[in-house]
Amino acid sequence: MRRQLVQFFLLAFIPAAAFLCAFNPAILDPGNVGWLLQGTDLGENALGMQAYLHDPTAGWATSTQLLNHPDGTTLLFTDSNPLLGLLLKPFAAMLPSNLQIVGPWLLFCCMMQALFAWAILRPHAPGFLALWCGVALCCALPTWFNRFPHSNLFAHFLILWALWVFIEPLRANKNRWWLPPLVLSALIHSYFLIMVAAIWGSAGMAQFLTVRGSGALAIRLRMILSSLGILAMLGGIALWQGAGEAFVSTGSYGAFAMPIDALWNPANSGYGHLMPAIAQREGRGFEGYQYLGLGILLLLGTAALAWRTQSVPVTQATGLGRLRWLLPAFVVLTLLAISSFPDISGTPLPRLALPDAAINALDLVRASGRLFWPVAYTMVVAAILCVYRLGAAQSARLLAVLLAIQLVDLRTMLAVVRKQSAAASDPVRYRRTVDLRWEQMIKSARDVSFVPADATLDLALFQEVAWRAVSIQRPVRLAYTARTSLRTQARLLREEADFAAGRLAPDRLYVLLPSAAVPSTAAARLVTLDGVRVIAPVKQR
């Protein structure tokens, strides 16, 4: 009983420590919204959820008409969390008017990260300390903390969950074990769906190629039918979340790829404490960030020695042997992550020219540097299992030292990450739109538009105005989304042309970004609020 209590304590302590080292605890307050509306992806995550929960027309399709009106958008494309949206929508009328769940979600991800790391390592650990040092190392990857500005992508526990299912054949050979991580990945972020599906597909390949006996044909047939059913279900979820529309291709595949030296290069000044940080090209120091940390780099080297010199317990042989089946899928993921436009230490290497059709198709994974995450976690898990061959005492001492080195190396990075949530100490909601007339004008308008139609020109301003608008059910005709449909692109171009020609809707609030020219027909409606020019509505609702 005492040992179980200690285990429960550590399962709570490790994620709590990880959370408190990286984040201001004030982000756990569901009513503390202002720290999110700072012009980052966190603000977009919260804004999409706010619009969905306040939209009386929003149903089970996870879409809202309050953003990108009248076309609407889904939680998937606002980088919000469709899973949490579905869970909260039935209670929307009872929830506070201003609600953020980003902070609680980050804590939940920390808890699940530790839980699945423990579930993977527990059957193989030679001793208590070796087990928990291994769990802590799985919760100390710099790539994990680096993803917090896009909180859905903080759910790295989905990768560990898939590896936990995969590593035990009795689980991996039954699709019912794969359904929860696959469905939840589809409802959290499409990139996780690709990663988890790659591990699931590897498990299916292993079973398909190794099944023997008189019933092998029947087993293979059941596998095919079951897998096709799951693929159809996942496709249905994607269509349900709006993935079936025609979207504008950015043609940017390769711009956010993983550099070849990413595993040992912290890339960002302030991130490297024990290893030198060499700046990567623009877009690759974040999306392509794959630095493992000095402690884990040393772990990989030590594991290679243990692999060659130590005998193999049966359980570990089974686990490590299973991981070999992941190699084909991981080769593909790694090549996609590096892309056709490789570089090293900020220096471009020869580029492989791809046809336009391939570039457009790969636009779905244009932030391809992320796709290496399951490879990295598998390397870490495999390395820990190899070190476990050294026995309880020796593996515990070694992993404890490597964990200490990893934490020292993470120190400066965690300080940088923690500063990004420092604003949560100040509960002020609006910092850009403090004039009381904002509320009056938004309330008197039928809808709100931004000119030009590019939220990224002042994303913090957009988030505050849009938050005010959707909170009182006033539609915003723009949204900053992961994908822009051809239909929305055409509408925005028409509306910009109408504005330039002076054809303004009388009951619309126009928020003018710095580059916008005011039509002569709107001069009488021009007002300045907090240094921002707006064209006020003249027709009451």
C-alpha positions as CSV (number, residue, x, y, z in Angstrom):
1,M,0.0,0.0,0.0
2,R,2.8,2.4,0.9
3,R,4.5,1.7,-2.4
4,Q,1.3,2.4,-4.3
5,L,0.8,5.7,-2.5
6,V,4.3,6.7,-3.5
7,Q,3.6,5.8,-7.1
8,F,0.4,7.9,-7.0
9,F,2.3,10.8,-5.5
10,L,5.0,10.6,-8.2
11,L,2.3,10.3,-11.0
12,A,1.0,13.6,-9.6
13,F,4.3,15.3,-8.7
14,I,6.1,14.9,-12.0
15,P,3.4,16.5,-14.2
16,A,2.8,19.2,-11.6
17,A,6.5,20.0,-11.5
18,A,6.7,20.1,-15.3
19,F,3.6,22.4,-15.4
20,L,4.9,24.8,-12.7
21,C,8.4,25.0,-14.3
22,A,6.9,26.0,-17.6
23,F,3.8,28.0,-16.9
24,N,2.4,30.7,-14.6
25,P,-0.1,28.9,-12.4
26,A,-2.5,31.8,-12.9
27,I,-3.4,30.3,-16.3
28,L,-5.5,27.7,-14.5
29,D,-8.1,30.3,-13.6
30,P,-10.9,29.7,-16.2
31,G,-11.9,33.4,-16.1
32,N,-8.4,34.7,-16.7
33,V,-8.6,35.5,-20.4
34,G,-6.4,38.5,-21.0
35,W,-3.1,36.6,-21.1
36,L,-4.4,34.8,-24.2
37,L,-5.4,37.8,-26.3
38,Q,-1.8,38.8,-27.1
39,G,-1.7,38.0,-30.8
40,T,-0.5,34.4,-30.6
41,D,-2.0,31.0,-31.6
42,L,-3.1,30.7,-28.0
43,G,-5.5,33.6,-28.5
44,E,-6.9,32.0,-31.7
45,N,-7.4,28.7,-29.8
46,A,-9.4,30.5,-27.1
47,L,-11.3,32.8,-29.6
48,G,-12.6,29.9,-31.7
49,M,-13.9,28.2,-28.6
50,Q,-15.5,31.4,-27.3
51,A,-17.3,31.9,-30.7
52,Y,-18.4,28.2,-30.7
53,L,-19.8,28.3,-27.2
54,H,-21.6,31.6,-27.8
55,D,-23.1,30.7,-31.1
56,P,-26.7,29.7,-30.7
57,T,-26.7,28.2,-34.2
58,A,-23.6,26.0,-33.5
59,G,-24.4,22.4,-33.1
60,W,-22.5,19.1,-33.2
61,A,-20.5,20.0,-36.3
62,T,-18.0,22.0,-34.3
63,S,-18.5,25.0,-36.6
64,T,-19.5,28.6,-35.8
65,Q,-21.0,31.4,-37.9
66,L,-19.7,34.1,-35.5
67,L,-16.2,34.0,-37.1
68,N,-15.6,34.3,-40.9
69,H,-19.3,35.2,-41.3
70,P,-21.3,34.3,-43.3
71,D,-19.1,31.3,-44.5
72,G,-18.3,30.3,-40.9
73,T,-15.4,28.1,-39.8
74,T,-14.8,25.1,-37.7
75,L,-12.9,24.6,-34.4
76,L,-10.4,22.5,-36.4
77,F,-9.4,25.5,-38.6
78,T,-9.3,28.1,-35.7
79,D,-6.8,25.8,-34.0
80,S,-9.2,25.4,-31.2
81,N,-9.9,22.1,-29.5
82,P,-12.9,20.3,-31.1
83,L,-12.8,17.6,-28.4
84,L,-13.2,20.1,-25.6
85,G,-15.8,22.1,-27.6
86,L,-18.0,19.0,-28.0
87,L,-17.7,18.3,-24.2
88,L,-18.5,21.8,-23.2
89,K,-21.2,22.8,-25.7
90,P,-24.1,21.1,-23.9
91,F,-23.3,23.2,-20.8
92,A,-22.6,26.5,-22.7
93,A,-25.6,28.3,-21.1
94,M,-24.2,27.6,-17.6
95,L,-20.6,28.5,-18.3
96,P,-19.1,31.9,-17.6
97,S,-19.4,34.5,-20.4
98,N,-15.6,34.8,-20.6
99,L,-14.0,31.4,-20.3
100,Q,-10.6,30.0,-21.2
101,I,-9.7,26.3,-20.9
102,V,-6.2,26.6,-22.4
103,G,-4.5,26.6,-19.0
104,P,-6.4,23.6,-17.6
105,W,-5.8,21.7,-20.9
106,L,-2.0,22.2,-20.6
107,L,-2.1,20.8,-17.1
108,F,-4.2,17.8,-18.3
109,C,-1.6,17.2,-21.0
110,C,1.2,17.1,-18.4
111,M,-0.7,14.6,-16.4
112,M,-1.4,12.3,-19.4
113,Q,2.2,12.6,-20.5
114,A,3.4,11.2,-17.2
115,L,0.7,8.5,-17.1
116,F,1.5,7.0,-20.5
117,A,5.2,7.2,-20.0
118,W,4.7,5.2,-16.8
119,A,2.4,2.7,-18.5
120,I,5.0,2.1,-21.2
121,L,8.0,1.7,-18.9
122,R,6.5,0.0,-15.9
123,P,6.5,-3.6,-17.3
124,H,10.2,-3.3,-18.3
125,A,11.8,-1.3,-15.4
126,P,14.3,-3.2,-13.3
127,G,13.6,-1.1,-10.2
128,F,11.6,1.7,-8.7
129,L,14.1,4.6,-9.2
130,A,14.9,3.5,-12.8
131,L,11.2,3.5,-13.6
132,W,10.6,7.0,-12.4
133,C,13.7,8.6,-13.8
134,G,12.6,7.1,-17.1
135,V,9.2,8.6,-16.7
136,A,10.6,12.0,-15.9
137,L,12.9,11.9,-19.0
138,C,9.8,11.2,-21.2
139,C,8.4,14.4,-19.7
140,A,11.5,16.5,-20.3
141,L,11.7,16.7,-24.1
142,P,12.3,20.3,-25.2
143,T,10.1,19.8,-28.3
144,W,7.2,19.2,-26.0
145,F,7.5,22.5,-24.1
146,N,8.3,24.3,-27.3
147,R,4.8,23.5,-28.6
148,F,2.8,25.2,-25.8
149,P,2.0,28.3,-27.9
150,H,-0.2,26.0,-30.0
151,S,-1.9,24.3,-27.1
152,N,-3.6,21.5,-29.1
153,L,-0.1,20.4,-30.2
154,F,0.9,20.1,-26.6
155,A,-1.0,16.8,-26.5
156,H,2.2,14.7,-27.0
157,F,0.6,12.1,-24.7
158,L,-1.3,10.9,-27.8
159,I,2.1,9.7,-29.3
160,L,2.9,7.9,-26.0
161,W,-0.5,6.4,-25.9
162,A,-0.1,5.0,-29.4
163,L,3.3,3.6,-28.5
164,W,1.8,2.0,-25.3
165,V,-0.8,0.2,-27.5
166,F,1.8,-0.8,-30.1
167,I,4.5,-2.2,-27.9
168,E,2.3,-5.0,-26.5
169,P,1.1,-7.4,-29.3
170,L,-2.0,-8.5,-27.4
171,R,-3.2,-4.9,-27.5
172,A,-1.8,-3.9,-30.8
173,N,-3.5,-6.7,-32.7
174,K,-7.0,-5.6,-31.6
175,N,-8.3,-2.5,-33.3
176,R,-10.5,-1.7,-30.3
177,W,-7.4,-0.5,-28.4
178,W,-6.6,1.8,-31.3
179,L,-10.0,3.5,-31.6
180,P,-9.6,5.8,-28.6
181,P,-6.2,7.3,-29.5
182,L,-7.2,7.5,-33.2
183,V,-10.6,9.2,-32.6
184,L,-9.2,11.6,-30.0
185,S,-6.3,12.5,-32.3
186,A,-8.8,13.3,-35.0
187,L,-10.7,15.6,-32.5
188,I,-7.6,17.3,-31.2
189,H,-5.3,18.0,-34.1
190,S,-4.9,16.5,-37.6
191,Y,-1.1,16.2,-37.3
192,F,-1.5,13.9,-34.3
193,L,-3.9,11.8,-36.4
194,I,-1.2,11.3,-39.0
195,M,1.3,10.3,-36.3
196,V,-0.9,7.9,-34.4
197,A,-2.2,6.5,-37.7
198,A,1.4,5.8,-38.8
199,I,1.9,3.8,-35.6
200,W,-1.4,2.0,-36.0
201,G,-0.6,1.1,-39.6
202,S,2.8,-0.3,-38.5
203,A,1.0,-2.5,-36.0
204,G,-1.3,-3.8,-38.7
205,M,1.6,-4.5,-41.0
206,A,3.3,-6.4,-38.3
207,Q,0.3,-8.6,-37.7
208,F,-0.5,-9.0,-41.3
209,L,2.9,-10.2,-42.2
210,T,3.6,-12.5,-39.2
211,V,0.2,-14.2,-38.7
212,R,0.5,-17.9,-39.3
213,G,-1.6,-21.1,-39.3
214,S,-4.8,-22.3,-40.8
215,G,-6.8,-19.3,-39.8
216,A,-4.3,-16.7,-41.1
217,L,-6.4,-15.9,-44.2
218,A,-9.5,-15.2,-42.1
219,I,-7.5,-13.1,-39.7
220,R,-6.1,-11.0,-42.5
221,L,-9.5,-10.6,-44.0
222,R,-10.9,-9.4,-40.7
223,M,-8.0,-7.0,-40.3
224,I,-8.6,-5.5,-43.7
225,L,-12.3,-5.0,-43.2
226,S,-11.9,-3.6,-39.7
227,S,-9.1,-1.2,-40.8
228,L,-11.3,0.0,-43.7
229,G,-14.1,0.6,-41.3
230,I,-11.8,2.7,-39.1
231,L,-10.5,4.6,-42.0
232,A,-14.0,5.4,-43.2
233,M,-14.9,6.6,-39.7
234,L,-11.8,8.8,-39.5
235,G,-12.6,10.2,-43.0
236,G,-16.1,10.9,-41.8
237,I,-14.8,12.8,-38.8
238,A,-12.5,14.9,-41.0
239,L,-15.4,15.8,-43.4
240,W,-17.6,16.5,-40.4
241,Q,-15.0,19.1,-39.3
242,G,-14.9,20.8,-42.6
243,A,-12.0,19.1,-44.4
244,G,-14.0,18.4,-47.5
245,E,-14.0,22.0,-48.9
246,A,-11.7,23.3,-51.5
247,F,-8.9,25.4,-49.9
248,V,-6.3,27.8,-51.0
249,S,-2.9,26.2,-51.3
250,T,-0.1,28.1,-49.7
251,G,2.6,26.3,-51.7
252,S,4.8,26.5,-48.6
253,Y,5.7,22.8,-48.1
254,G,9.3,22.7,-47.0
255,A,9.3,26.2,-45.4
256,F,8.7,24.8,-41.9
257,A,10.8,21.6,-42.2
258,M,13.1,20.0,-39.7
259,P,16.8,20.9,-40.2
260,I,19.2,18.0,-40.4
261,D,21.0,19.2,-37.3
262,A,17.8,19.7,-35.3
263,L,18.4,16.9,-32.8
264,W,21.5,18.6,-31.3
265,N,21.0,22.2,-32.2
266,P,18.8,24.3,-29.8
267,A,18.4,26.8,-32.6
268,N,17.0,29.7,-30.6
269,S,19.2,32.0,-28.5
270,G,18.1,31.6,-24.9
271,Y,17.2,27.9,-25.5
272,G,20.7,26.6,-25.5
273,H,22.3,26.3,-22.1
274,L,24.7,23.4,-22.4
275,M,24.8,23.1,-26.2
276,P,25.5,26.0,-28.6
277,A,22.4,27.3,-30.4
278,I,23.0,28.0,-34.1
279,A,20.1,30.0,-35.7
280,Q,18.0,28.1,-38.2
281,R,16.4,29.7,-41.2
282,E,13.1,31.5,-40.6
283,G,10.2,29.2,-39.9
284,R,12.4,26.3,-38.9
285,G,13.5,27.3,-35.4
286,F,9.9,26.7,-34.2
287,E,8.0,24.3,-36.4
288,G,11.1,22.4,-37.2
289,Y,12.5,22.5,-33.7
290,Q,13.5,19.0,-32.6
291,Y,16.3,19.5,-30.1
292,L,16.4,16.6,-27.7
293,G,18.5,18.1,-24.9
294,L,22.0,17.1,-23.8
295,G,20.7,14.5,-21.2
296,I,18.7,12.6,-23.8
297,L,21.5,12.9,-26.4
298,L,23.8,11.2,-23.9
299,L,21.1,8.7,-23.1
300,L,21.1,7.7,-26.8
301,G,24.8,7.1,-26.8
302,T,24.7,5.2,-23.5
303,A,21.8,3.1,-24.8
304,A,23.8,2.1,-27.9
305,L,26.6,0.7,-25.6
306,A,24.1,-1.1,-23.4
307,W,22.5,-2.7,-26.5
308,R,25.8,-4.2,-27.6
309,T,27.2,-5.3,-24.3
310,Q,24.3,-6.4,-22.1
311,S,22.1,-9.5,-22.1
312,V,18.4,-9.0,-22.9
313,P,15.5,-9.8,-20.5
314,V,12.6,-11.4,-22.3
315,T,10.2,-8.5,-21.7
316,Q,12.6,-6.0,-23.0
317,A,13.5,-8.1,-26.0
318,T,9.8,-8.2,-26.9
319,G,9.3,-4.5,-26.5
320,L,12.5,-3.5,-28.5
321,G,11.8,-6.1,-31.1
322,R,8.3,-4.7,-31.7
323,L,9.7,-1.2,-32.3
324,R,11.5,-2.4,-35.4
325,W,8.2,-2.6,-37.2
326,L,7.9,1.2,-36.9
327,L,10.9,1.7,-39.2
328,P,9.1,1.9,-42.6
329,A,6.6,4.4,-41.3
330,F,9.2,6.4,-39.5
331,V,11.4,6.6,-42.6
332,V,8.5,8.2,-44.4
333,L,7.7,10.6,-41.5
334,T,11.4,11.6,-41.3
335,L,11.6,12.3,-45.0
336,L,8.4,14.4,-44.9
337,A,9.8,16.2,-41.8
338,I,13.0,17.1,-43.6
339,S,11.1,17.9,-46.8
340,S,12.4,18.4,-50.3
341,F,14.1,21.6,-49.1
342,P,16.7,20.5,-46.5
343,D,19.1,22.6,-44.6
344,I,21.6,22.4,-41.8
345,S,22.6,25.1,-39.3
346,G,20.7,27.7,-41.3
347,T,22.4,26.8,-44.5
348,P,20.3,25.6,-47.4
349,L,21.2,22.3,-49.1
350,P,20.4,21.4,-52.7
351,R,16.6,21.5,-53.1
352,L,14.6,18.7,-54.8
353,A,12.2,20.2,-57.1
354,L,8.6,18.9,-56.8
355,P,5.8,19.2,-59.3
356,D,3.1,21.7,-58.4
357,A,0.6,18.9,-57.9
358,A,2.8,17.3,-55.2
359,I,3.4,20.7,-53.5
360,N,-0.3,21.4,-53.4
361,A,-1.0,17.9,-52.0
362,L,1.7,18.2,-49.4
363,D,0.2,21.6,-48.3
364,L,-1.8,19.5,-45.8
365,V,1.4,18.9,-43.9
366,R,3.2,22.1,-44.7
367,A,4.4,22.3,-41.1
368,S,6.1,19.0,-41.7
369,G,8.9,19.4,-39.1
370,R,6.3,18.3,-36.5
371,L,6.1,14.8,-38.1
372,F,9.4,13.7,-36.5
373,W,7.9,13.8,-33.0
374,P,6.9,10.1,-32.9
375,V,10.3,9.1,-34.1
376,A,11.9,11.1,-31.3
377,Y,9.7,9.6,-28.6
378,T,10.4,6.1,-29.9
379,M,14.1,6.8,-29.8
380,V,13.8,7.9,-26.2
381,V,11.6,5.0,-25.1
382,A,14.0,2.5,-26.9
383,A,17.0,4.1,-25.3
384,I,15.5,3.8,-21.8
385,L,14.6,0.2,-22.4
386,C,18.2,-0.5,-23.4
387,V,19.6,1.2,-20.3
388,Y,17.3,-0.9,-18.2
389,R,19.4,-3.9,-19.3
390,L,22.1,-2.6,-16.9
391,G,20.1,-3.7,-13.9
392,A,18.3,-1.9,-11.2
393,A,21.1,-0.1,-9.4
394,Q,23.2,0.9,-12.4
395,S,20.4,2.0,-14.6
396,A,18.9,4.0,-11.8
397,R,22.2,5.9,-11.1
398,L,22.7,6.5,-14.8
399,L,19.2,7.7,-15.6
400,A,19.3,10.0,-12.5
401,V,22.5,11.6,-13.8
402,L,21.1,12.0,-17.3
403,L,17.9,13.4,-15.9
404,A,19.8,16.0,-13.9
405,I,21.8,17.0,-17.0
406,Q,18.6,17.2,-19.0
407,L,17.0,19.5,-16.5
408,V,20.0,21.8,-16.3
409,D,20.0,22.0,-20.1
410,L,16.3,22.8,-20.0
411,R,16.6,25.6,-17.4
412,T,17.0,28.6,-19.8
413,M,14.4,27.3,-22.2
414,L,11.9,26.8,-19.5
415,A,12.5,30.4,-18.3
416,V,11.8,31.7,-21.8
417,V,8.7,29.6,-22.1
418,R,7.4,30.7,-18.7
419,K,7.7,34.3,-19.6
420,Q,5.1,33.7,-22.4
421,S,2.4,33.1,-19.7
422,A,3.7,35.8,-17.3
423,A,0.8,38.1,-18.4
424,A,-1.6,35.8,-16.6
425,S,-0.5,37.5,-13.3
426,D,-2.4,40.5,-14.5
427,P,-6.1,39.7,-14.8
428,V,-6.9,42.6,-17.1
429,R,-8.9,41.3,-20.0
430,Y,-8.4,44.0,-22.7
431,R,-5.1,45.9,-23.2
432,R,-5.7,47.3,-26.7
433,T,-9.4,48.1,-26.6
434,V,-10.0,49.9,-23.3
435,D,-12.2,52.8,-24.6
436,L,-15.8,52.2,-23.5
437,R,-17.1,53.0,-26.9
438,W,-15.8,49.7,-28.3
439,E,-18.5,47.9,-26.5
440,Q,-21.2,50.4,-27.6
441,M,-20.2,50.3,-31.2
442,I,-19.9,46.5,-31.4
443,K,-23.3,46.1,-29.8
444,S,-25.0,48.6,-32.2
445,A,-23.5,46.9,-35.3
446,R,-24.9,44.0,-37.2
447,D,-21.5,42.6,-37.8
448,V,-17.8,43.5,-37.7
449,S,-15.3,43.7,-40.5
450,F,-11.5,44.4,-40.7
451,V,-9.9,46.3,-43.6
452,P,-7.7,45.0,-45.1
453,A,-9.0,41.4,-44.5
454,D,-5.8,40.2,-42.9
455,A,-6.0,39.5,-39.2
456,T,-2.2,38.9,-38.9
457,L,-1.5,42.6,-39.6
458,D,-2.5,43.3,-35.9
459,L,-3.5,39.9,-34.5
460,A,-3.7,41.2,-30.9
461,L,-6.2,43.9,-31.9
462,F,-8.2,41.4,-34.0
463,Q,-8.4,39.0,-31.1
464,E,-9.7,41.6,-28.6
465,V,-12.3,43.1,-31.0
466,A,-13.4,39.6,-32.1
467,W,-13.6,38.4,-28.5
468,R,-15.8,41.4,-27.6
469,A,-18.0,40.8,-30.7
470,V,-18.6,37.0,-30.4
471,S,-19.2,37.3,-26.7
472,I,-22.4,39.3,-27.5
473,Q,-23.2,37.2,-30.6
474,R,-22.1,39.8,-33.2
475,P,-20.5,38.0,-36.2
476,V,-17.0,38.9,-37.4
477,R,-16.5,38.6,-41.2
478,L,-12.9,37.6,-40.8
479,A,-11.0,34.8,-39.1
480,Y,-7.4,33.8,-38.8
481,T,-7.6,30.1,-39.8
482,A,-5.3,27.3,-40.6
483,R,-7.0,26.9,-44.0
484,T,-8.8,29.4,-46.2
485,S,-11.4,28.1,-48.5
486,L,-11.7,29.3,-52.1
487,R,-15.2,30.5,-51.3
488,T,-14.0,32.7,-48.4
489,Q,-11.1,34.0,-50.4
490,A,-13.5,35.2,-53.2
491,R,-15.9,36.8,-50.7
492,L,-13.1,38.7,-48.9
493,L,-11.8,40.0,-52.3
494,R,-15.4,41.2,-53.2
495,E,-15.8,42.9,-49.8
496,E,-12.4,44.7,-50.1
497,A,-13.4,45.9,-53.6
498,D,-16.8,47.2,-52.2
499,F,-15.0,49.0,-49.5
500,A,-12.5,50.6,-51.8
501,A,-15.4,51.8,-54.0
502,G,-17.1,53.3,-51.1
503,R,-20.0,50.8,-51.0
504,L,-20.2,50.4,-47.2
505,A,-22.8,48.6,-45.2
506,P,-24.5,51.2,-42.9
507,D,-24.9,48.8,-40.0
508,R,-21.4,47.3,-40.1
509,L,-18.5,48.3,-37.8
510,Y,-15.3,48.5,-39.9
511,V,-12.0,48.3,-38.0
512,L,-9.2,49.9,-40.1
513,L,-5.7,48.5,-40.0
514,P,-2.9,50.9,-40.6
515,S,-2.7,50.4,-44.4
516,A,-6.4,51.0,-45.0
517,A,-7.4,54.1,-46.9
518,V,-10.7,55.7,-45.9
519,P,-13.3,56.1,-48.7
520,S,-14.7,59.6,-49.0
521,T,-18.2,58.3,-48.5
522,A,-17.2,57.1,-45.0
523,A,-15.5,60.3,-43.7
524,A,-18.5,61.3,-41.5
525,R,-18.4,57.9,-39.8
526,L,-14.7,57.9,-39.0
527,V,-13.8,57.6,-35.3
528,T,-10.6,56.9,-33.5
529,L,-10.6,54.5,-30.5
530,D,-7.4,53.8,-28.6
531,G,-5.4,55.0,-31.7
532,V,-7.4,52.7,-34.0
533,R,-9.5,54.1,-36.8
534,V,-13.0,52.7,-37.1
535,I,-16.0,53.4,-39.3
536,A,-18.9,53.4,-36.9
537,P,-22.2,51.8,-37.7
538,V,-25.0,54.3,-38.3
539,K,-28.0,51.9,-38.3
540,Q,-29.1,50.3,-35.1
541,R,-30.0,46.6,-34.9
